[in-house]
Amino acid sequence: MSLPKNLRFLDSHEWIETDKEAPAVGISDHAQSELSDVVYVELPEVGRILEAGEAAAVVESVKAASDIYAPIGGEVIEVNEDLTAEPGTINTDAFGDGWLFKLKPSDPSELDKLLTAADYEKSLG
Protein backbone atom coordinates (compact mmCIF):
# COMPACT_ATOMS: atom_id res chain seq x y z
CA MET A 1 0.00 0.00 0.00
CA SER A 2 1.28 3.45 -0.86
CA LEU A 3 -0.20 6.30 1.15
CA PRO A 4 -0.05 9.93 0.03
CA LYS A 5 2.73 11.64 2.00
CA ASN A 6 0.79 14.94 2.26
CA LEU A 7 -1.78 13.36 4.58
CA ARG A 8 -1.96 12.86 8.34
CA PHE A 9 -4.16 10.20 9.94
CA LEU A 10 -6.17 9.31 13.01
CA ASP A 11 -6.12 5.77 14.46
CA SER A 12 -9.81 5.69 13.52
CA HIS A 13 -8.79 5.90 9.81
CA GLU A 14 -9.66 9.51 8.94
CA TRP A 15 -7.14 11.50 6.91
CA ILE A 16 -6.52 15.22 6.45
CA GLU A 17 -4.37 17.09 3.97
CA THR A 18 -1.37 18.94 5.42
CA ASP A 19 -0.47 21.11 2.45
CA LYS A 20 -3.62 23.20 1.95
CA GLU A 21 -5.09 26.27 3.66
CA ALA A 22 -8.48 24.53 3.62
CA PRO A 23 -7.56 20.85 4.01
CA ALA A 24 -9.91 18.10 2.89
CA VAL A 25 -10.88 15.29 5.25
CA GLY A 26 -11.78 11.75 4.26
CA ILE A 27 -11.42 8.11 5.24
CA SER A 28 -8.51 5.90 4.30
CA ASP A 29 -8.48 3.28 1.60
CA HIS A 30 -8.11 0.70 4.38
CA ALA A 31 -11.29 1.98 6.07
CA GLN A 32 -13.35 1.95 2.88
CA SER A 33 -12.25 -1.61 2.11
CA GLU A 34 -13.25 -2.73 5.63
CA LEU A 35 -16.66 -1.06 5.24
CA SER A 36 -17.15 -2.48 1.72
CA ASP A 37 -19.83 -0.85 -0.46
CA VAL A 38 -20.60 2.66 0.81
CA VAL A 39 -24.28 3.40 0.19
CA TYR A 40 -24.93 6.63 2.13
CA VAL A 41 -23.00 9.60 3.49
CA GLU A 42 -24.23 12.17 6.01
CA LEU A 43 -22.08 15.28 5.71
CA PRO A 44 -21.66 18.08 8.27
CA GLU A 45 -23.27 21.46 7.67
CA VAL A 46 -21.13 24.22 6.18
CA GLY A 47 -20.34 26.68 8.95
CA ARG A 48 -20.30 24.04 11.68
CA ILE A 49 -17.45 24.46 14.15
CA LEU A 50 -15.77 21.16 15.04
CA GLU A 51 -13.39 20.23 17.83
CA ALA A 52 -10.59 17.75 17.16
CA GLY A 53 -12.00 14.23 17.65
CA GLU A 54 -15.64 15.31 17.36
CA ALA A 55 -18.01 13.18 15.27
CA ALA A 56 -18.53 15.19 12.08
CA ALA A 57 -20.07 12.88 9.50
CA VAL A 58 -21.47 9.38 9.04
CA VAL A 59 -20.60 6.84 6.35
CA GLU A 60 -22.97 3.90 5.89
CA SER A 61 -22.14 0.76 3.98
CA VAL A 62 -23.91 -2.51 3.36
CA LYS A 63 -22.06 -3.78 6.47
CA ALA A 64 -22.19 -0.94 9.01
CA ALA A 65 -22.53 2.75 9.79
CA SER A 66 -19.42 4.57 11.01
CA ASP A 67 -18.95 7.96 12.58
CA ILE A 68 -16.27 10.08 10.93
CA TYR A 69 -14.25 12.23 13.34
CA ALA A 70 -12.65 15.62 12.75
CA PRO A 71 -8.87 15.12 12.78
CA ILE A 72 -8.37 18.71 13.94
CA GLY A 73 -10.62 21.54 15.07
CA GLY A 74 -11.99 24.11 12.67
CA GLU A 75 -14.92 25.39 10.65
CA VAL A 76 -16.48 23.29 7.89
CA ILE A 77 -16.19 25.49 4.81
CA GLU A 78 -17.16 23.01 2.09
CA VAL A 79 -18.72 19.56 1.77
CA ASN A 80 -18.45 17.09 -1.10
CA GLU A 81 -22.03 17.24 -2.36
CA ASP A 82 -21.16 14.74 -5.13
CA LEU A 83 -21.11 12.00 -2.48
CA THR A 84 -24.84 12.48 -1.88
CA ALA A 85 -25.56 11.07 -5.35
CA GLU A 86 -22.46 8.84 -5.62
CA PRO A 87 -21.38 7.66 -2.15
CA GLY A 88 -19.47 4.78 -3.77
CA THR A 89 -16.84 7.31 -4.87
CA ILE A 90 -15.35 6.74 -1.42
CA ASN A 91 -14.74 3.11 -2.43
CA THR A 92 -13.19 3.93 -5.78
CA ASP A 93 -11.13 7.02 -4.84
CA ALA A 94 -10.78 7.30 -1.05
CA PHE A 95 -7.79 9.67 -1.21
CA GLY A 96 -9.10 11.78 -4.10
CA ASP A 97 -12.68 12.47 -5.19
CA GLY A 98 -13.96 10.60 -2.12
CA TRP A 99 -13.09 13.43 0.29
CA LEU A 100 -15.92 14.33 2.70
CA PHE A 101 -15.47 17.93 3.84
CA LYS A 102 -12.95 20.77 4.03
CA LEU A 103 -11.97 22.66 7.16
CA LYS A 104 -10.65 26.09 7.97
CA PRO A 105 -8.34 25.00 10.82
CA SER A 106 -8.65 26.81 14.15
CA ASP A 107 -5.15 25.65 15.16
CA PRO A 108 -3.03 24.21 12.31
CA SER A 109 -0.44 22.99 14.84
CA GLU A 110 -2.94 20.23 15.76
CA LEU A 111 -1.78 18.49 12.56
CA ASP A 112 1.52 17.73 14.31
CA LYS A 113 -0.34 15.46 16.78
CA LEU A 114 -1.64 13.17 14.02
CA LEU A 115 -0.03 10.06 12.55
CA THR A 116 2.22 10.45 9.54
CA ALA A 117 1.53 8.22 6.54
CA ALA A 118 4.41 5.94 7.61
CA ASP A 119 3.14 5.71 11.21
CA TYR A 120 -0.42 5.02 10.04
CA GLU A 121 0.81 2.30 7.70
CA LYS A 122 2.71 0.67 10.60
CA SER A 123 -0.43 0.82 12.76
CA LEU A 124 -2.26 -1.29 10.17
CA GLY A 125 0.30 -4.07 10.62
Rosetta silent file (secondary structure, phi, psi, omega in degrees, C-alpha in Angstrom):
SEQUENCE: MSLPKNLRFLDSHEWIETDKEAPAVGISDHAQSELSDVVYVELPEVGRILEAGEAAAVVESVKAASDIYAPIGGEVIEVNEDLTAEPGTINTDAFGDGWLFKLKPSDPSELDKLLTAADYEKSLG
SCORE:     score description
SCORE:     0.000 S_00000001
   1 L     0.000  136.728  177.799    0.000    0.000    0.000 S_00000001
   2 L  -119.384  114.843 -177.763    1.284    3.449   -0.858 S_00000001
   3 L   -96.478  141.697  176.024   -0.199    6.301    1.153 S_00000001
   4 L   -59.206  131.208 -175.667   -0.047    9.934    0.026 S_00000001
   5 L   -75.050  -14.656 -179.469    2.732   11.638    2.003 S_00000001
   6 L   -87.705   13.061 -178.743    0.794   14.938    2.262 S_00000001
   7 E  -113.849  150.847  169.027   -1.780   13.356    4.584 S_00000001
   8 E  -118.806  156.713 -170.458   -1.958   12.858    8.335 S_00000001
   9 E  -131.721  154.732  167.208   -4.159   10.198    9.936 S_00000001
  10 L   -99.893  156.480  174.115   -6.167    9.313   13.012 S_00000001
  11 L   -58.387  -26.514 -178.751   -6.117    5.773   14.458 S_00000001
  12 L   -84.230   10.951  168.560   -9.809    5.694   13.519 S_00000001
  13 L    83.924   10.068  171.850   -8.788    5.898    9.807 S_00000001
  14 E   -81.155  150.908  174.295   -9.662    9.509    8.940 S_00000001
  15 E  -124.855  159.060  175.230   -7.140   11.499    6.905 S_00000001
  16 E  -144.423  141.535  177.274   -6.523   15.218    6.452 S_00000001
  17 E   -71.300  146.933  179.725   -4.371   17.095    3.973 S_00000001
  18 L  -109.589   -6.061 -171.301   -1.369   18.939    5.421 S_00000001
  19 L  -115.084   23.548 -178.640   -0.471   21.112    2.451 S_00000001
  20 L  -132.051  149.627  175.267   -3.623   23.199    1.954 S_00000001
  21 L   -67.467  -35.208  177.176   -5.086   26.273    3.663 S_00000001
  22 L  -120.020   82.163 -174.110   -8.476   24.532    3.624 S_00000001
  23 L   -69.024  142.300  174.478   -7.561   20.855    4.006 S_00000001
  24 E   -81.791  153.079  178.029   -9.911   18.103    2.887 S_00000001
  25 E  -124.397  141.114  176.961  -10.882   15.289    5.251 S_00000001
  26 E  -155.712 -168.893  174.759  -11.781   11.747    4.264 S_00000001
  27 E  -112.525  153.292 -174.889  -11.423    8.108    5.240 S_00000001
  28 L   -71.719  162.900  175.988   -8.510    5.905    4.297 S_00000001
  29 H   -60.693  -38.000  177.111   -8.484    3.283    1.599 S_00000001
  30 H   -59.614  -46.137 -178.840   -8.114    0.699    4.381 S_00000001
  31 H   -62.689  -44.371 -178.500  -11.287    1.984    6.069 S_00000001
  32 H   -65.911  -33.803  179.487  -13.353    1.948    2.883 S_00000001
  33 H   -70.941  -32.911  176.266  -12.246   -1.614    2.115 S_00000001
  34 H   -69.485  -37.032  179.024  -13.254   -2.730    5.628 S_00000001
  35 H   -72.207  -31.196 -171.743  -16.663   -1.063    5.240 S_00000001
  36 L    71.721 -141.708 -169.689  -17.154   -2.476    1.715 S_00000001
  37 L   -66.630  110.570  177.263  -19.830   -0.854   -0.462 S_00000001
  38 E   -76.441  127.289 -175.394  -20.600    2.659    0.810 S_00000001
  39 E  -116.782  -13.380 -177.652  -24.282    3.401    0.189 S_00000001
  40 E  -157.376  142.981  176.346  -24.932    6.628    2.133 S_00000001
  41 E  -133.269  129.063  173.259  -22.997    9.601    3.489 S_00000001
  42 E  -106.403  114.375 -175.248  -24.233   12.166    6.009 S_00000001
  43 L   -96.388  154.301  176.625  -22.080   15.285    5.710 S_00000001
  44 L   -72.148  162.178  177.249  -21.660   18.085    8.268 S_00000001
  45 L   -79.345  139.974  173.634  -23.270   21.462    7.665 S_00000001
  46 L   -60.978  134.902 -177.957  -21.135   24.215    6.175 S_00000001
  47 L    98.355  -13.942  179.485  -20.342   26.678    8.945 S_00000001
  48 L   -66.901  136.050  177.091  -20.300   24.043   11.677 S_00000001
  49 E   -96.718  125.372 -178.112  -17.447   24.464   14.150 S_00000001
  50 E  -113.663  145.561  170.477  -15.772   21.163   15.035 S_00000001
  51 L   -95.737  152.851  175.552  -13.387   20.229   17.826 S_00000001
  52 L   -56.230  130.939  178.751  -10.588   17.745   17.160 S_00000001
  53 L    87.086   -3.394 -179.727  -12.000   14.234   17.646 S_00000001
  54 L   -78.605  140.577  175.376  -15.638   15.310   17.365 S_00000001
  55 E   -63.481  126.088 -173.569  -18.007   13.183   15.272 S_00000001
  56 E  -118.651  -29.232 -175.417  -18.531   15.192   12.084 S_00000001
  57 E  -149.858  172.374  176.401  -20.070   12.879    9.499 S_00000001
  58 E  -134.402  134.757  174.377  -21.467    9.376    9.035 S_00000001
  59 E  -117.771  125.107  178.748  -20.602    6.843    6.349 S_00000001
  60 E  -112.344  137.529  176.927  -22.965    3.897    5.894 S_00000001
  61 E  -123.575 -178.510  176.772  -22.140    0.761    3.983 S_00000001
  62 L   -67.415  -17.649 -179.252  -23.914   -2.510    3.357 S_00000001
  63 L   -94.646  -41.847 -169.774  -22.058   -3.782    6.469 S_00000001
  64 L  -164.054  167.416  170.979  -22.190   -0.942    9.014 S_00000001
  65 E  -109.930  137.899 -178.449  -22.528    2.754    9.792 S_00000001
  66 E  -131.013  132.633  171.359  -19.418    4.568   11.013 S_00000001
  67 E   -70.869  144.744  176.282  -18.954    7.965   12.577 S_00000001
  68 E  -113.162  126.680 -173.425  -16.270   10.084   10.931 S_00000001
  69 E  -101.822  146.790  176.851  -14.254   12.233   13.337 S_00000001
  70 L   -71.990  122.598  179.294  -12.649   15.615   12.752 S_00000001
  71 L   -66.178  -33.254  177.408   -8.867   15.116   12.776 S_00000001
  72 L  -138.539  168.387  177.564   -8.366   18.711   13.943 S_00000001
  73 L   -81.888  153.934  176.985  -10.619   21.537   15.065 S_00000001
  74 E   161.957 -176.262 -179.978  -11.986   24.111   12.674 S_00000001
  75 E  -100.882  132.320  174.990  -14.918   25.386   10.654 S_00000001
  76 E   -70.101  118.697 -178.609  -16.482   23.292    7.893 S_00000001
  77 E  -110.406  -11.899  178.275  -16.192   25.493    4.807 S_00000001
  78 E  -160.615  145.990  173.293  -17.158   23.006    2.090 S_00000001
  79 E  -124.225  154.843 -178.492  -18.718   19.563    1.774 S_00000001
  80 L   -86.788   84.961 -177.830  -18.445   17.094   -1.095 S_00000001
  81 L   -59.597  -26.104  179.874  -22.034   17.237   -2.362 S_00000001
  82 H   -58.942  -26.711 -178.605  -21.161   14.743   -5.130 S_00000001
  83 H   -70.774  -20.274  177.828  -21.109   12.004   -2.484 S_00000001
  84 H   -61.850  -43.445  179.712  -24.841   12.484   -1.883 S_00000001
  85 H   -85.963  -31.390 -175.032  -25.563   11.068   -5.347 S_00000001
  86 L  -130.726   66.997 -178.741  -22.464    8.842   -5.623 S_00000001
  87 L   -62.211  -24.344  179.009  -21.382    7.662   -2.147 S_00000001
  88 L   -64.507  -11.320  175.415  -19.470    4.783   -3.768 S_00000001
  89 H   -57.779  -30.360  176.925  -16.841    7.313   -4.871 S_00000001
  90 H   -60.658  -37.858  179.628  -15.351    6.740   -1.417 S_00000001
  91 H   -70.664  -35.830 -174.154  -14.742    3.108   -2.427 S_00000001
  92 H   -91.202  -20.936 -176.997  -13.185    3.926   -5.784 S_00000001
  93 L  -151.866   62.722 -173.714  -11.133    7.018   -4.838 S_00000001
  94 L   -58.336  -35.533 -176.779  -10.783    7.300   -1.047 S_00000001
  95 L   -96.892    5.581 -178.871   -7.794    9.669   -1.215 S_00000001
  96 L  -126.917 -106.846 -177.084   -9.099   11.775   -4.101 S_00000001
  97 L   -65.367   -9.480  179.544  -12.678   12.466   -5.195 S_00000001
  98 L   -87.834   12.658  177.299  -13.957   10.595   -2.122 S_00000001
  99 L   -61.313  153.498 -175.484  -13.094   13.430    0.289 S_00000001
 100 L  -100.645  -51.872 -178.285  -15.920   14.334    2.699 S_00000001
 101 E  -153.505  163.763  177.668  -15.469   17.929    3.843 S_00000001
 102 E  -117.988  143.543 -177.027  -12.955   20.774    4.033 S_00000001
 103 E  -115.839  147.747  163.723  -11.971   22.656    7.157 S_00000001
 104 E   -98.898  104.314 -172.969  -10.652   26.085    7.971 S_00000001
 105 E   -61.832  138.574  174.559   -8.339   24.996   10.825 S_00000001
 106 L   -82.854  -28.894  178.356   -8.654   26.807   14.147 S_00000001
 107 L  -147.459   91.275 -176.957   -5.146   25.654   15.157 S_00000001
 108 H   -57.305  -20.924  179.521   -3.028   24.210   12.314 S_00000001
 109 H   -66.514  -16.302  176.208   -0.439   22.985   14.840 S_00000001
 110 H   -60.456  -24.780  178.343   -2.939   20.229   15.759 S_00000001
 111 H   -58.087  -32.560 -177.418   -1.780   18.488   12.559 S_00000001
 112 H   -65.807  -18.034 -178.887    1.517   17.727   14.309 S_00000001
 113 H   -85.381   -9.839 -175.354   -0.337   15.464   16.784 S_00000001
 114 L   -89.580  163.698  179.149   -1.637   13.166   14.025 S_00000001
 115 E   -71.081  137.983  170.658   -0.029   10.056   12.548 S_00000001
 116 L   -72.999  168.075  177.867    2.222   10.454    9.535 S_00000001
 117 H   -57.101  -42.705 -179.228    1.526    8.224    6.537 S_00000001
 118 H   -64.631  -43.000  179.884    4.408    5.940    7.614 S_00000001
 119 H   -66.469  -39.747  178.325    3.144    5.709   11.211 S_00000001
 120 H   -63.430  -44.455 -179.765   -0.416    5.018   10.040 S_00000001
 121 H   -59.592  -41.676  177.787    0.812    2.301    7.697 S_00000001
 122 H   -63.229  -37.761 -178.653    2.713    0.674   10.601 S_00000001
 123 H   -65.185  -22.934  179.800   -0.428    0.815   12.764 S_00000001
 124 H   -78.583  -18.737  176.994   -2.256   -1.286   10.174 S_00000001
 125 L    89.080    0.000    0.000    0.296   -4.074   10.615 S_00000001
